[in-house]
């Protein structure tokens, strides 16, 4: 009889212990500041109900976000490249997860990547950019002009970039600079406004290799560039 009472008491204690642990464990909750942003923006996530650990995982929708800094109660992350839409941020921590809404905004600028070889330009990819657009209207013998047109063929953006095939390096004698011409395929990029009506881009060279006469390097389609 005493043995049965003892086993019953142990069972009751275990049940109460489980209930106490369940009630005492806090539920993780998160909030983001700001609650919207575009790829490359820095977001601070406040965490309550759990201590932030090094294995804390942050996701924007299905995509994992890089954690730049963390404290016991905050995570500083970078918004990964994603399409413009409403998302949720999910934080997995302490064997729990919590969500908060987030809006992916349209980026203000885009970075377009190209390659050039034998004066022929090829479009490679685009990336959302968080850098400000700065118009470069200067001209030198080592620059190319670009012109972005819409689907009607009208010009919507014009600027200059350094010719990626020609580099200026200090002269051996230390007086002035010398030009080096690259022969192989070379990658380059330009930062442009994120205009939804971009259709194509034209590159033109006016330098020593063209006898300082305008020479078209071709027109490249940008259809479907926006990620």
N, C-alpha and C positions, 0 to 999 in steps of 0.2 A: 504493500500500500504506500509505504513511504517512497519506494522507487518510482512508482507511477506519479506521485505528486511532484517528485523532483524533476522527472522528465517533462511533465506538464509545465512546470515553472520555467524550465529552460526554453521550451517552445514559445511560451508567452514573451519571454525576454527577447528572443530572436526576432519575433514578429514586431515588437515595439522598437527594437533597434533598427530594423529595416524601414519602418515607418518614419522614425526620427531622421535617418539618413536621407530618405527621399524628400522629406519636408525641409531639411536643413540645407540641401544642395541648391544653390541658386541657379536660376535659368539664365543662360547667356543672352544678352541683347546688344544690338549694335545700332549706331547712327552714323551717317556720313556727312561730312562738310567739305565742300558744298554738295548738294544732292544732284548736281548735273555737271557735265564737263565733256571734253572731247579727248581723243587719243593723245597721250603725252602729258595731260594735266595731272597735277599732284592733288590727291584726295586724302583727308585725314578721317580715319574711322575710330570712333570712340567705342570702347568695349566695357560693358558692365556685367557682373555676375561671374567673371572668371579672370584669372591673371593671364596676360598675354605671354605666350611662350615662343621659342624660336621655331617650333613646328606649326605655328598658326598659319592657316592657308586662306587666301583671299581670292575669290573668283567673281568676275563680272560676267554673268550668264555662265556659259561653259568654259570661258577662257580664264586661265590663272593670271593674276596680276603680280608684278614684282613688288616685294615689300622693301622699301628704301630705308625706313627707320621704324623703331618700335620702342614703346615704354611698357610699363606694367598694364596700362589701360588704353593705349592708343596704337594704331598702325598707320603709317604713312605709306601710301601706295601710289603707283602710276597707272592711269587708265590705259589698258591695252588697246591696240587698233581694233575697232569694231564698226559695224554698220550703224547708221543713225536710227536709234529706236529706244524704247523703254526697256530697261534691264532691271535685274536685282543684283545687289552685292551680297554674296554669301561668305561668311567667315566660319571656318571649321576650327574649333579650339576646345581643348579639354573634353574631347569625345562628344562635343555638342556642336550644333550649328545654328546660326541665326541669319536672318535676311533683312535687308532694307532696300527700298526702291531707289533707282538711279536712272537718270536720263542721259543717254549718249547724244551729245550735240554735234551739229555739223562743224567741222574744223574751219577756222578762218582762212587757213592756207593749206596748200598741198605741196609735197615734195615729189617732183617727177624725176625719175631716173632714166638715163639714156646711155648708150654706148656709141662711140664714134671710131671709125677706122677708114682710112683712105678717103676722108671727107664725106663719108656716108654715115648718117645718123639713124640709130635704131632705138625705138621705145622699149623699155624694159619693165618698169613697174611704177606704181605710185604709192605714197604713204601719207596719211594725215600728218600735219605738222602743227606744232604749237608756237612756231617762230613768227614774228611779225614780218609782213611783206615790206621790203625796202626796194623801191624802184631804182635801178642803176641805169642812168641815162648817159653815162660817160662813154667815151670811145677812145680806144688805143689800137695800135697795130696788132695787139694780141687778144682781141675780143671778137666774139660772135654776136650777131643780133638775132633775137628770137621774136617771133610775132605769132600770137595765139589768135585763132579765128573761130567764129561760131559756125553753126550749121548753115548759115546763109553766106558764109565766106567773108563776113565782115570782121575787121580787126577789133579785138576787145582788150588786148594787152600787148605791149611792146617793151622790150628791154634789152640789155646787153649782159653778157657773161664772159668771163675769162675763157679764152680758147683752151680747151682741155688738152690739146695736142701740142701746145707751145708753152714752155715753162721759162720763167726768168730766174736765173741763178747768178750769184756774184761771180764776176770775172776772176780768172786765175791770178791776174796781176792786182786784184783788189780795187780796180778802178772801174766803176760802173757795173753793168750786168750783161750777161750773155743769154742768148735764146737757145733753148734745147728743144728740138722737135721730136715728139714721140711717134714711133712708126706702128706699133701694135694697136690692138683694140683697147680703148680707154673708156672707163666709166666716168660719168659726170652727172650732176643733178642741179636742178634749179628749184627755188622756192617761189611759188606763184599763188595768187588769190584762188580760193576754192570756188571757182565759178562753175555753176552747174551746166552752162551752155557751151563749155569748151568742146570743140570738135576736132581741131588739128593744130599743129604748131610747125612753123617754118623756121629754119635756121639759115642765116646768110653770113658768109665770111667776106671780109674786106681787109686783107693783110698781105704780107710779102709773098705768100704762096699763091695768091690770086693776082699778083701784080697790082695790088691795091684797087682792083676792080670788083664790084659786087658779084659774088658767086653763090648761087643757091646750093645748099647742102641737102636739099630735099624737104619734103613735107611729110610729117609723121602724124598718123591718126591717133587721137586721144579718146576715141569712143570707148565707153565702158571703163574709163580710168578711175572713177571715183569708187573707193572701197567703202 
